[in-house]
């Protein structure tokens, strides 16, 4: 059973025209070259999860969690599909089903603990800025 957050985007998931405008500019697609590593591929994954027709795997989780949600796919989408919102909901669903990447879990723990994804102490925040007055 899918979570309600993913269900909120049912209309967008089914409205995707699969035109490919989101593919050409996706930095991850450029790096990986696989259809599952772009917004259109992740929308298809979301559809498979929504319809309970997709067997989840670590490979699928890696594909979904590799998305940086930079929002560029949304800006290019002629249909106005809220791709990054769908991907965030999909990440939540996969996490709920225990398909989280260790790196994602570490990043979340770092943000909760130190307020940044790197796990750097809050006291070091801004330490890289050179103080001209000293």
N, CA, C and O atoms as CSV, one atom per row, in Angstrom:
chain,resi,resn,atom,element,x,y,z
A,1,UNK,N,N,0.845,-1.192,0.000
A,1,UNK,CA,C,0.000,0.000,0.000
A,1,UNK,C,C,0.881,1.243,0.000
A,1,UNK,O,O,1.819,1.341,0.791
A,2,UNK,N,N,0.588,2.176,-0.869
A,2,UNK,CA,C,1.397,3.382,-0.974
A,2,UNK,C,C,0.953,4.415,0.047
A,2,UNK,O,O,-0.185,4.408,0.517
A,3,UNK,N,N,1.879,5.298,0.375
A,3,UNK,CA,C,1.538,6.323,1.353
A,3,UNK,C,C,0.699,7.426,0.721
A,3,UNK,O,O,0.647,7.573,-0.500
A,4,UNK,N,N,0.062,8.173,1.559
A,4,UNK,CA,C,-0.829,9.238,1.086
A,4,UNK,C,C,-0.053,10.347,0.391
A,4,UNK,O,O,-0.571,10.993,-0.520
A,5,UNK,N,N,1.170,10.568,0.812
A,5,UNK,CA,C,1.960,11.642,0.197
A,5,UNK,C,C,2.196,11.373,-1.289
A,5,UNK,O,O,2.097,12.292,-2.102
A,6,UNK,N,N,2.499,10.149,-1.649
A,6,UNK,CA,C,2.697,9.804,-3.054
A,6,UNK,C,C,1.370,9.854,-3.807
A,6,UNK,O,O,1.331,10.267,-4.966
A,7,UNK,N,N,0.295,9.440,-3.164
A,7,UNK,CA,C,-1.034,9.483,-3.793
A,7,UNK,C,C,-1.470,10.901,-4.154
A,7,UNK,O,O,-2.250,11.097,-5.086
A,8,UNK,N,N,-0.967,11.887,-3.416
A,8,UNK,CA,C,-1.313,13.283,-3.701
A,8,UNK,C,C,-0.903,13.682,-5.121
A,8,UNK,O,O,-1.476,14.605,-5.699
A,9,UNK,N,N,0.074,12.994,-5.673
A,9,UNK,CA,C,0.613,13.348,-6.986
A,9,UNK,C,C,0.152,12.405,-8.086
A,9,UNK,O,O,0.759,12.363,-9.156
A,10,UNK,N,N,-0.899,11.658,-7.843
A,10,UNK,CA,C,-1.417,10.710,-8.831
A,10,UNK,C,C,-1.698,11.386,-10.165
A,10,UNK,O,O,-1.310,10.874,-11.215
A,11,UNK,N,N,-2.365,12.526,-10.130
A,11,UNK,CA,C,-2.685,13.226,-11.391
A,11,UNK,C,C,-1.421,13.616,-12.143
A,11,UNK,O,O,-1.342,13.440,-13.359
A,12,UNK,N,N,-0.434,14.142,-11.431
A,12,UNK,CA,C,0.826,14.519,-12.079
A,12,UNK,C,C,1.558,13.301,-12.629
A,12,UNK,O,O,2.122,13.349,-13.722
A,13,UNK,N,N,1.547,12.223,-11.876
A,13,UNK,CA,C,2.235,11.005,-12.324
A,13,UNK,C,C,1.634,10.509,-13.635
A,13,UNK,O,O,2.361,10.111,-14.545
A,14,UNK,N,N,0.316,10.533,-13.729
A,14,UNK,CA,C,-0.347,10.076,-14.950
A,14,UNK,C,C,-0.366,11.133,-16.060
A,14,UNK,O,O,-0.640,10.809,-17.216
A,15,UNK,N,N,-0.078,12.387,-15.719
A,15,UNK,CA,C,-0.072,13.449,-16.724
A,15,UNK,C,C,1.266,13.599,-17.440
A,15,UNK,O,O,1.358,14.318,-18.435
A,16,UNK,N,N,2.284,12.939,-16.952
A,16,UNK,CA,C,3.597,13.050,-17.588
A,16,UNK,C,C,3.482,12.593,-19.043
A,16,UNK,O,O,3.035,11.480,-19.319
A,17,UNK,N,N,3.893,13.473,-19.975
A,17,UNK,CA,C,3.803,13.171,-21.411
A,17,UNK,C,C,4.990,12.340,-21.907
A,17,UNK,O,O,4.999,11.879,-23.049
A,18,UNK,N,N,5.975,12.158,-21.052
A,18,UNK,CA,C,7.190,11.424,-21.421
A,18,UNK,C,C,7.878,12.055,-22.637
A,18,UNK,O,O,8.429,11.369,-23.497
A,19,UNK,N,N,7.822,13.379,-22.670
A,19,UNK,CA,C,8.366,14.112,-23.816
A,19,UNK,C,C,9.892,14.121,-23.832
A,19,UNK,O,O,10.501,14.192,-24.900
A,20,UNK,N,N,10.503,14.049,-22.673
A,20,UNK,CA,C,11.954,13.995,-22.604
A,20,UNK,C,C,12.649,15.319,-22.368
A,20,UNK,O,O,13.878,15.352,-22.314
A,21,UNK,N,N,11.915,16.416,-22.224
A,21,UNK,CA,C,12.560,17.705,-21.967
A,21,UNK,C,C,13.353,17.677,-20.667
A,21,UNK,O,O,14.360,18.374,-20.542
A,22,UNK,N,N,12.919,16.894,-19.716
A,22,UNK,CA,C,13.602,16.817,-18.423
A,22,UNK,C,C,14.900,16.018,-18.511
A,22,UNK,O,O,15.763,16.144,-17.642
A,23,UNK,N,N,15.042,15.205,-19.539
A,23,UNK,CA,C,16.200,14.318,-19.632
A,23,UNK,C,C,17.469,15.070,-20.008
A,23,UNK,O,O,18.503,14.907,-19.361
A,24,UNK,N,N,17.397,15.873,-21.027
A,24,UNK,CA,C,18.587,16.500,-21.602
A,24,UNK,C,C,19.371,17.355,-20.616
A,24,UNK,O,O,20.594,17.443,-20.715
A,25,UNK,N,N,18.694,17.978,-19.675
A,25,UNK,CA,C,19.369,18.887,-18.758
A,25,UNK,C,C,19.672,18.281,-17.395
A,25,UNK,O,O,20.279,18.944,-16.554
A,26,UNK,N,N,19.274,17.067,-17.160
A,26,UNK,CA,C,19.489,16.433,-15.863
A,26,UNK,C,C,20.972,16.097,-15.692
A,26,UNK,O,O,21.519,15.319,-16.474
A,27,UNK,N,N,21.627,16.669,-14.685
A,27,UNK,CA,C,23.052,16.384,-14.498
A,27,UNK,C,C,23.319,14.917,-14.161
A,27,UNK,O,O,24.377,14.388,-14.501
A,28,UNK,N,N,22.381,14.267,-13.503
A,28,UNK,CA,C,22.582,12.856,-13.163
A,28,UNK,C,C,22.460,11.966,-14.396
A,28,UNK,O,O,23.200,10.993,-14.542
A,29,UNK,N,N,21.535,12.299,-15.268
A,29,UNK,CA,C,21.397,11.510,-16.488
A,29,UNK,C,C,22.666,11.640,-17.326
A,29,UNK,O,O,23.136,10.668,-17.919
A,30,UNK,N,N,23.203,12.833,-17.364
A,30,UNK,CA,C,24.441,13.056,-18.113
A,30,UNK,C,C,25.561,12.183,-17.550
A,30,UNK,O,O,26.396,11.674,-18.297
A,31,UNK,N,N,25.572,12.016,-16.241
A,31,UNK,CA,C,26.608,11.225,-15.578
A,31,UNK,C,C,26.366,9.724,-15.722
A,31,UNK,O,O,27.290,8.978,-16.046
A,32,UNK,N,N,25.132,9.275,-15.483
A,32,UNK,CA,C,24.818,7.843,-15.485
A,32,UNK,C,C,24.396,7.318,-16.855
A,32,UNK,O,O,24.812,6.232,-17.260
A,33,UNK,N,N,23.575,8.080,-17.564
A,33,UNK,CA,C,23.118,7.663,-18.874
A,33,UNK,C,C,21.996,6.629,-18.866
A,33,UNK,O,O,21.646,6.095,-19.918
A,34,UNK,N,N,21.434,6.344,-17.707
A,34,UNK,CA,C,20.344,5.373,-17.612
A,34,UNK,C,C,19.016,6.097,-17.491
A,34,UNK,O,O,18.931,7.145,-16.852
A,35,UNK,N,N,17.985,5.545,-18.100
A,35,UNK,CA,C,16.657,6.169,-18.074
A,35,UNK,C,C,16.127,6.324,-16.651
A,35,UNK,O,O,15.392,7.270,-16.368
A,36,UNK,N,N,16.484,5.424,-15.769
A,36,UNK,CA,C,15.986,5.511,-14.397
A,36,UNK,C,C,16.661,6.628,-13.614
A,36,UNK,O,O,16.233,6.955,-12.507
A,37,UNK,N,N,17.706,7.213,-14.176
A,37,UNK,CA,C,18.407,8.294,-13.496
A,37,UNK,C,C,18.062,9.659,-14.086
A,37,UNK,O,O,18.937,10.507,-14.258
A,38,UNK,N,N,16.805,9.861,-14.391
A,38,UNK,CA,C,16.311,11.179,-14.788
A,38,UNK,C,C,14.870,11.293,-14.309
A,38,UNK,O,O,14.272,10.314,-13.863
A,39,UNK,N,N,14.327,12.483,-14.406
A,39,UNK,CA,C,12.984,12.713,-13.858
A,39,UNK,C,C,11.939,11.808,-14.492
A,39,UNK,O,O,11.097,11.254,-13.786
A,40,UNK,N,N,11.976,11.647,-15.810
A,40,UNK,CA,C,10.983,10.812,-16.477
A,40,UNK,C,C,11.055,9.377,-15.969
A,40,UNK,O,O,10.024,8.753,-15.720
A,41,UNK,N,N,12.245,8.863,-15.819
A,41,UNK,CA,C,12.410,7.506,-15.304
A,41,UNK,C,C,11.908,7.371,-13.876
A,41,UNK,O,O,11.298,6.364,-13.515
A,42,UNK,N,N,12.168,8.384,-13.073
A,42,UNK,CA,C,11.705,8.335,-11.686
A,42,UNK,C,C,10.187,8.477,-11.603
A,42,UNK,O,O,9.562,7.911,-10.706
A,43,UNK,N,N,9.596,9.220,-12.522
A,43,UNK,CA,C,8.133,9.314,-12.565
A,43,UNK,C,C,7.549,7.944,-12.899
A,43,UNK,O,O,6.531,7.544,-12.334
A,44,UNK,N,N,8.194,7.227,-13.816
A,44,UNK,CA,C,7.740,5.874,-14.146
A,44,UNK,C,C,7.906,4.937,-12.949
A,44,UNK,O,O,7.065,4.068,-12.718
A,45,UNK,N,N,8.978,5.111,-12.196
A,45,UNK,CA,C,9.157,4.326,-10.963
A,45,UNK,C,C,8.032,4.652,-9.991
A,45,UNK,O,O,7.454,3.749,-9.384
A,46,UNK,N,N,7.716,5.944,-9.837
A,46,UNK,CA,C,6.627,6.349,-8.935
A,46,UNK,C,C,5.309,5.719,-9.368
A,46,UNK,O,O,4.515,5.285,-8.533
A,47,UNK,N,N,5.082,5.671,-10.669
A,47,UNK,CA,C,3.855,5.052,-11.179
A,47,UNK,C,C,3.818,3.556,-10.831
A,47,UNK,O,O,2.788,3.028,-10.412
A,48,UNK,N,N,4.947,2.899,-11.011
A,48,UNK,CA,C,5.016,1.481,-10.667
A,48,UNK,C,C,4.785,1.233,-9.189
A,48,UNK,O,O,4.142,0.252,-8.818
A,49,UNK,N,N,5.305,2.114,-8.337
A,49,UNK,CA,C,5.094,1.998,-6.890
A,49,UNK,C,C,3.642,2.297,-6.565
A,49,UNK,O,O,3.028,1.596,-5.761
A,50,UNK,N,N,3.090,3.331,-7.181
A,50,UNK,CA,C,1.703,3.715,-6.943
A,50,UNK,C,C,0.746,2.581,-7.306
A,50,UNK,O,O,-0.233,2.337,-6.601
A,51,UNK,N,N,1.034,1.895,-8.404
A,51,UNK,CA,C,0.179,0.796,-8.869
A,51,UNK,C,C,0.558,-0.553,-8.269
A,51,UNK,O,O,-0.058,-1.569,-8.591
A,52,UNK,N,N,1.561,-0.571,-7.403
A,52,UNK,CA,C,2.065,-1.817,-6.809
A,52,UNK,C,C,2.457,-2.837,-7.871
A,52,UNK,O,O,2.239,-4.036,-7.699
A,53,UNK,N,N,3.038,-2.357,-8.973
A,53,UNK,CA,C,3.447,-3.238,-10.069
A,53,UNK,C,C,4.956,-3.312,-10.215
A,53,UNK,O,O,5.462,-3.892,-11.176
A,54,UNK,N,N,5.675,-2.730,-9.270
A,54,UNK,CA,C,7.124,-2.674,-9.363
A,54,UNK,C,C,7.735,-3.332,-8.139
A,54,UNK,O,O,7.424,-2.982,-7.001
A,55,UNK,N,N,8.601,-4.282,-8.394
A,55,UNK,CA,C,9.308,-4.917,-7.287
A,55,UNK,C,C,10.476,-4.020,-6.907
A,55,UNK,O,O,11.373,-3.771,-7.713
A,56,UNK,N,N,10.453,-3.543,-5.677
A,56,UNK,CA,C,11.497,-2.639,-5.227
A,56,UNK,C,C,12.816,-3.373,-5.045
A,56,UNK,O,O,12.855,-4.565,-4.740
A,57,UNK,N,N,13.887,-2.629,-5.241
A,57,UNK,CA,C,15.229,-3.197,-5.103
A,57,UNK,C,C,16.192,-2.094,-4.682
A,57,UNK,O,O,15.851,-0.911,-4.688
A,58,UNK,N,N,17.399,-2.507,-4.319
A,58,UNK,CA,C,18.425,-1.530,-3.968
A,58,UNK,C,C,18.766,-0.662,-5.180
A,58,UNK,O,O,19.052,0.526,-5.030
A,59,UNK,N,N,18.737,-1.243,-6.370
A,59,UNK,CA,C,19.034,-0.490,-7.593
A,59,UNK,C,C,18.014,0.642,-7.786
A,59,UNK,O,O,18.386,1.766,-8.123
A,60,UNK,N,N,16.751,0.342,-7.575
A,60,UNK,CA,C,15.703,1.357,-7.713
A,60,UNK,C,C,15.888,2.437,-6.655
A,60,UNK,O,O,15.775,3.627,-6.950
A,61,UNK,N,N,16.172,2.022,-5.428
A,61,UNK,CA,C,16.392,2.992,-4.357
A,61,UNK,C,C,17.576,3.897,-4.684
A,61,UNK,O,O,17.502,5.106,-4.464
A,62,UNK,N,N,18.655,3.339,-5.201
A,62,UNK,CA,C,19.821,4.136,-5.563
A,62,UNK,C,C,19.460,5.160,-6.644
A,62,UNK,O,O,19.894,6.311,-6.592
A,63,UNK,N,N,18.677,4.732,-7.604
A,63,UNK,CA,C,18.248,5.631,-8.669
A,63,UNK,C,C,17.417,6.788,-8.121
A,63,UNK,O,O,17.635,7.944,-8.483
A,64,UNK,N,N,16.481,6.474,-7.263
A,64,UNK,CA,C,15.596,7.499,-6.710
A,64,UNK,C,C,16.367,8.434,-5.787
A,64,UNK,O,O,16.234,9.654,-5.887
A,65,UNK,N,N,17.170,7.872,-4.892
A,65,UNK,CA,C,17.885,8.700,-3.926
A,65,UNK,C,C,19.051,9.465,-4.529
A,65,UNK,O,O,19.583,10.372,-3.890
A,66,UNK,N,N,19.461,9.121,-5.741
A,66,UNK,CA,C,20.545,9.879,-6.376
A,66,UNK,C,C,20.072,11.246,-6.851
A,66,UNK,O,O,20.893,12.128,-7.104
A,67,UNK,N,N,18.773,11.434,-6.973
A,67,UNK,CA,C,18.229,12.720,-7.420
A,67,UNK,C,C,18.514,13.793,-6.375
A,67,UNK,O,O,18.228,13.616,-5.191
A,68,UNK,N,N,19.072,14.886,-6.823
A,68,UNK,CA,C,19.380,15.996,-5.914
A,68,UNK,C,C,18.205,16.943,-5.726
A,68,UNK,O,O,18.293,17.886,-4.940
A,69,UNK,N,N,17.121,16.710,-6.426
A,69,UNK,CA,C,15.927,17.572,-6.432
A,69,UNK,C,C,16.323,19.035,-6.687
A,69,UNK,O,O,15.909,19.947,-5.971
A,70,UNK,N,N,17.126,19.218,-7.717
A,70,UNK,CA,C,17.582,20.564,-8.095
A,70,UNK,C,C,16.452,21.384,-8.710
A,70,UNK,O,O,16.553,22.608,-8.794
A,71,UNK,N,N,15.385,20.729,-9.136
A,71,UNK,CA,C,14.181,21.378,-9.668
A,71,UNK,C,C,14.295,21.792,-11.132
A,71,UNK,O,O,13.370,22.395,-11.676
A,72,UNK,N,N,15.410,21.477,-11.769
A,72,UNK,CA,C,15.581,21.887,-13.160
A,72,UNK,C,C,14.584,21.161,-14.064
A,72,UNK,O,O,14.079,21.743,-15.023
A,73,UNK,N,N,14.303,19.903,-13.764
A,73,UNK,CA,C,13.339,19.150,-14.565
A,73,UNK,C,C,11.953,19.795,-14.496
A,73,UNK,O,O,11.234,19.846,-15.494
A,74,UNK,N,N,11.594,20.278,-13.332
A,74,UNK,CA,C,10.301,20.946,-13.177
A,74,UNK,C,C,10.254,22.231,-14.009
A,74,UNK,O,O,9.245,22.530,-14.648
A,75,UNK,N,N,11.351,22.980,-13.993
A,75,UNK,CA,C,11.392,24.237,-14.742
A,75,UNK,C,C,11.268,24.009,-16.242
A,75,UNK,O,O,10.751,24.868,-16.957
A,76,UNK,N,N,11.737,22.858,-16.729
A,76,UNK,CA,C,11.701,22.559,-18.157
A,76,UNK,C,C,10.443,21.828,-18.603
A,76,UNK,O,O,10.189,21.714,-19.802
A,77,UNK,N,N,9.663,21.340,-17.669
A,77,UNK,CA,C,8.521,20.490,-17.997
A,77,UNK,C,C,7.382,21.298,-18.623
A,77,UNK,O,O,6.805,22.164,-17.966
A,78,UNK,N,N,7.053,21.019,-19.894
A,78,UNK,CA,C,5.963,21.755,-20.538
A,78,UNK,C,C,4.599,21.444,-19.927
A,78,UNK,O,O,3.665,22.234,-20.055
A,79,UNK,N,N,4.485,20.300,-19.265
A,79,UNK,CA,C,3.210,19.929,-18.633
A,79,UNK,C,C,3.095,20.482,-17.219
A,79,UNK,O,O,2.024,20.421,-16.615
A,80,UNK,N,N,4.187,21.020,-16.688
A,80,UNK,CA,C,4.159,21.560,-15.331
A,80,UNK,C,C,4.068,20.492,-14.261
A,80,UNK,O,O,3.540,20.731,-13.175
A,81,UNK,N,N,4.586,19.311,-14.571
A,81,UNK,CA,C,4.568,18.211,-13.604
A,81,UNK,C,C,5.488,18.562,-12.445
A,81,UNK,O,O,6.626,18.978,-12.661
A,82,UNK,N,N,5.015,18.402,-11.244
A,82,UNK,CA,C,5.816,18.699,-10.051
A,82,UNK,C,C,6.771,17.534,-9.771
A,82,UNK,O,O,6.614,16.799,-8.796
A,83,UNK,N,N,7.742,17.393,-10.634
A,83,UNK,CA,C,8.646,16.239,-10.597
A,83,UNK,C,C,9.373,16.107,-9.274
A,83,UNK,O,O,9.418,15.017,-8.703
A,84,UNK,N,N,9.939,17.184,-8.778
A,84,UNK,CA,C,10.718,17.067,-7.545
A,84,UNK,C,C,9.826,16.746,-6.339
A,84,UNK,O,O,10.260,16.053,-5.419
A,85,UNK,N,N,8.610,17.234,-6.338
A,85,UNK,CA,C,7.684,16.887,-5.261
A,85,UNK,C,C,7.353,15.391,-5.319
A,85,UNK,O,O,7.274,14.723,-4.287
A,86,UNK,N,N,7.165,14.887,-6.515
A,86,UNK,CA,C,6.898,13.453,-6.687
A,86,UNK,C,C,8.091,12.641,-6.215
A,86,UNK,O,O,7.932,11.634,-5.526
A,87,UNK,N,N,9.277,13.076,-6.585
A,87,UNK,CA,C,10.488,12.343,-6.198
A,87,UNK,C,C,10.678,12.382,-4.685
A,87,UNK,O,O,11.079,11.383,-4.088
A,88,UNK,N,N,10.395,13.517,-4.062
A,88,UNK,CA,C,10.477,13.586,-2.591
A,88,UNK,C,C,9.481,12.617,-1.951
A,88,UNK,O,O,9.816,11.916,-0.996
A,89,UNK,N,N,8.268,12.582,-2.476
A,89,UNK,CA,C,7.254,11.653,-1.947
A,89,UNK,C,C,7.687,10.209,-2.176
A,89,UNK,O,O,7.464,9.347,-1.325
A,90,UNK,N,N,8.304,9.948,-3.323
A,90,UNK,CA,C,8.792,8.610,-3.625
A,90,UNK,C,C,9.918,8.217,-2.673
A,90,UNK,O,O,9.979,7.074,-2.221
A,91,UNK,N,N,10.803,9.154,-2.368
A,91,UNK,CA,C,11.870,8.892,-1.396
A,91,UNK,C,C,11.276,8.535,-0.034
A,91,UNK,O,O,11.761,7.628,0.641
A,92,UNK,N,N,10.233,9.248,0.361
A,92,UNK,CA,C,9.556,8.954,1.633
A,92,UNK,C,C,8.973,7.548,1.620
A,92,UNK,O,O,9.095,6.804,2.593
A,93,UNK,N,N,8.340,7.196,0.506
A,93,UNK,CA,C,7.731,5.872,0.391
A,93,UNK,C,C,8.787,4.779,0.456
A,93,UNK,O,O,8.601,3.775,1.143
A,94,UNK,N,N,9.890,4.966,-0.251
A,94,UNK,CA,C,10.958,3.964,-0.228
A,94,UNK,C,C,11.567,3.852,1.165
A,94,UNK,O,O,11.878,2.751,1.621
A,95,UNK,N,N,11.738,4.971,1.833
A,95,UNK,CA,C,12.271,4.952,3.197
A,95,UNK,C,C,11.334,4.201,4.129
A,95,UNK,O,O,11.767,3.431,4.986
A,96,UNK,N,N,10.050,4.439,3.944
A,96,UNK,CA,C,9.030,3.755,4.753
A,96,UNK,C,C,9.105,2.237,4.563
A,96,UNK,O,O,8.810,1.466,5.476
A,97,UNK,N,N,9.502,1.834,3.366
A,97,UNK,CA,C,9.626,0.403,3.058
A,97,UNK,C,C,11.053,-0.101,3.270
A,97,UNK,O,O,11.429,-1.153,2.753
A,98,UNK,N,N,11.839,0.650,4.029
A,98,UNK,CA,C,13.216,0.289,4.388
A,98,UNK,C,C,14.168,0.225,3.202
A,98,UNK,O,O,15.103,-0.575,3.197
A,99,UNK,N,N,13.937,1.051,2.212
A,99,UNK,CA,C,14.868,1.194,1.092
A,99,UNK,C,C,15.486,2.584,1.146
A,99,UNK,O,O,15.174,3.451,0.329
A,100,UNK,N,N,16.357,2.781,2.111
A,100,UNK,CA,C,17.088,4.041,2.226
A,100,UNK,C,C,18.560,3.753,2.033
A,100,UNK,O,O,19.055,2.700,2.436
A,101,UNK,N,N,19.245,4.674,1.425
A,101,UNK,CA,C,20.683,4.521,1.275
A,101,UNK,C,C,21.370,4.978,2.552
A,101,UNK,O,O,20.937,5.939,3.187
A,102,UNK,N,N,22.436,4.291,2.924
A,102,UNK,CA,C,23.173,4.671,4.121
A,102,UNK,C,C,23.600,6.136,4.074
A,102,UNK,O,O,23.560,6.834,5.087
A,103,UNK,N,N,24.009,6.596,2.889
A,103,UNK,CA,C,24.449,7.991,2.771
A,103,UNK,C,C,23.297,8.949,3.048
A,103,UNK,O,O,23.505,9.995,3.662
A,104,UNK,N,N,22.098,8.615,2.612
A,104,UNK,CA,C,20.936,9.472,2.873
A,104,UNK,C,C,20.631,9.522,4.359
A,104,UNK,O,O,20.300,10.576,4.901
A,105,UNK,N,N,20.744,8.382,5.010
A,105,UNK,CA,C,20.485,8.322,6.444
A,105,UNK,C,C,21.523,9.158,7.195
A,105,UNK,O,O,21.178,9.892,8.121
A,106,UNK,N,N,22.789,9.048,6.795
A,106,UNK,CA,C,23.844,9.848,7.426
A,106,UNK,C,C,23.597,11.339,7.232
A,106,UNK,O,O,23.775,12.122,8.165
A,107,UNK,N,N,23.195,11.732,6.048
A,107,UNK,CA,C,22.934,13.148,5.783
A,107,UNK,C,C,21.801,13.653,6.663
A,107,UNK,O,O,21.903,14.735,7.240
A,108,UNK,N,N,20.720,12.884,6.773
A,108,UNK,CA,C,19.603,13.287,7.632
A,108,UNK,C,C,20.028,13.392,9.086
A,108,UNK,O,O,19.635,14.330,9.780
A,109,UNK,N,N,20.827,12.438,9.557
A,109,UNK,CA,C,21.313,12.480,10.936
A,109,UNK,C,C,22.198,13.706,11.151
A,109,UNK,O,O,22.106,14.363,12.188
A,110,UNK,N,N,23.052,14.017,10.180
A,110,UNK,CA,C,23.912,15.198,10.286
A,110,UNK,C,C,23.084,16.473,10.363
A,110,UNK,O,O,23.383,17.363,11.160
A,111,UNK,N,N,22.045,16.564,9.539
A,111,UNK,CA,C,21.196,17.755,9.541
A,111,UNK,C,C,20.481,17.885,10.879
A,111,UNK,O,O,20.407,18.979,11.438
A,112,UNK,N,N,19.962,16.794,11.388
A,112,UNK,CA,C,19.272,16.842,12.681
A,112,UNK,C,C,20.228,17.222,13.808
A,112,UNK,O,O,19.876,18.018,14.679
A,113,UNK,N,N,21.428,16.660,13.794
A,113,UNK,CA,C,22.392,16.866,14.871
A,113,UNK,C,C,23.094,18.228,14.783
A,113,UNK,O,O,23.179,18.951,15.775
A,114,UNK,N,N,23.594,18.570,13.595
A,114,UNK,CA,C,24.432,19.766,13.453
A,114,UNK,C,C,23.824,20.864,12.580
A,114,UNK,O,O,24.367,21.967,12.509
A,115,UNK,N,N,22.709,20.575,11.920
A,115,UNK,CA,C,22.077,21.594,11.090
A,115,UNK,C,C,22.697,21.741,9.717
A,115,UNK,O,O,22.442,22.726,9.025
A,116,UNK,N,N,23.513,20.772,9.310
A,116,UNK,CA,C,24.110,20.794,7.970
A,116,UNK,C,C,24.368,19.370,7.515
A,116,UNK,O,O,24.542,18.482,8.349
A,117,UNK,N,N,24.397,19.130,6.200
A,117,UNK,CA,C,24.538,17.759,5.695
A,117,UNK,C,C,25.924,17.154,5.887
A,117,UNK,O,O,26.098,15.945,5.732
A,118,UNK,N,N,26.914,17.986,6.223
A,118,UNK,CA,C,28.288,17.506,6.334
A,118,UNK,C,C,28.648,17.019,7.729
A,118,UNK,O,O,29.676,16.368,7.915
A,119,UNK,N,N,27.812,17.331,8.705
A,119,UNK,CA,C,28.081,16.913,10.079
A,119,UNK,C,C,29.101,17.786,10.781
A,119,UNK,O,O,29.611,17.424,11.841
A,120,UNK,N,N,29.398,18.932,10.192
A,120,UNK,CA,C,30.352,19.856,10.806
A,120,UNK,C,C,29.693,20.533,12.001
A,120,UNK,O,O,28.507,20.859,11.958
A,121,UNK,N,N,30.459,20.744,13.065
A,121,UNK,CA,C,29.890,21.412,14.249
A,121,UNK,C,C,29.383,22.808,13.905
A,121,UNK,O,O,29.948,23.509,13.065
A,122,UNK,N,N,28.313,23.185,14.571
A,122,UNK,CA,C,27.734,24.505,14.337
A,122,UNK,C,C,28.746,25.609,14.635
A,122,UNK,O,O,28.701,26.675,14.021
A,123,UNK,N,N,29.648,25.361,15.566
A,123,UNK,CA,C,30.655,26.362,15.923
A,123,UNK,C,C,31.622,26.660,14.779
A,123,UNK,O,O,32.242,27.723,14.756
A,124,UNK,N,N,31.755,25.735,13.837
A,124,UNK,CA,C,32.652,25.934,12.701
A,124,UNK,C,C,31.968,26.633,11.535
A,124,UNK,O,O,32.621,26.970,10.547
A,125,UNK,N,N,30.675,26.852,11.636
A,125,UNK,CA,C,29.931,27.463,10.545
A,125,UNK,C,C,30.534,28.821,10.187
A,125,UNK,O,O,30.690,29.689,11.046
A,126,UNK,N,N,30.859,28.987,8.943
A,126,UNK,CA,C,31.431,30.243,8.477
A,126,UNK,C,C,32.931,30.347,8.691
A,126,UNK,O,O,33.514,31.388,8.388
A,127,UNK,N,N,33.576,29.306,9.203
A,127,UNK,CA,C,35.017,29.373,9.476
A,127,UNK,C,C,35.845,29.502,8.198
A,127,UNK,O,O,37.006,29.907,8.257
A,128,UNK,N,N,35.289,29.178,7.090
A,128,UNK,CA,C,36.011,29.272,5.823
A,128,UNK,C,C,36.067,30.710,5.300
A,128,UNK,O,O,36.839,31.012,4.390
A,129,UNK,N,N,35.250,31.592,5.874
A,129,UNK,CA,C,35.241,32.983,5.453
A,129,UNK,C,C,36.458,33.682,6.040
A,129,UNK,O,O,36.707,33.609,7.244
A,130,UNK,N,N,37.193,34.341,5.206
A,130,UNK,CA,C,38.402,35.038,5.639
A,130,UNK,C,C,38.021,36.362,6.296
A,130,UNK,O,O,37.255,37.151,5.741
A,131,UNK,N,N,38.552,36.582,7.451
A,131,UNK,CA,C,38.267,37.826,8.166
A,131,UNK,C,C,39.326,38.868,7.778
A,131,UNK,O,O,40.478,38.766,8.199
A,132,UNK,N,N,38.944,39.848,6.993
A,132,UNK,CA,C,39.854,40.880,6.501
A,132,UNK,C,C,40.338,41.819,7.594
A,132,UNK,O,O,41.383,42.451,7.438
A,133,UNK,N,N,39.600,41.928,8.703
A,133,UNK,CA,C,39.944,42.891,9.749
A,133,UNK,C,C,41.011,42.379,10.708
A,133,UNK,O,O,41.518,43.161,11.512
A,134,UNK,N,N,41.365,41.124,10.659
A,134,UNK,CA,C,42.334,40.572,11.611
A,134,UNK,C,C,43.735,40.777,11.146
A,134,UNK,O,O,44.677,40.373,11.829
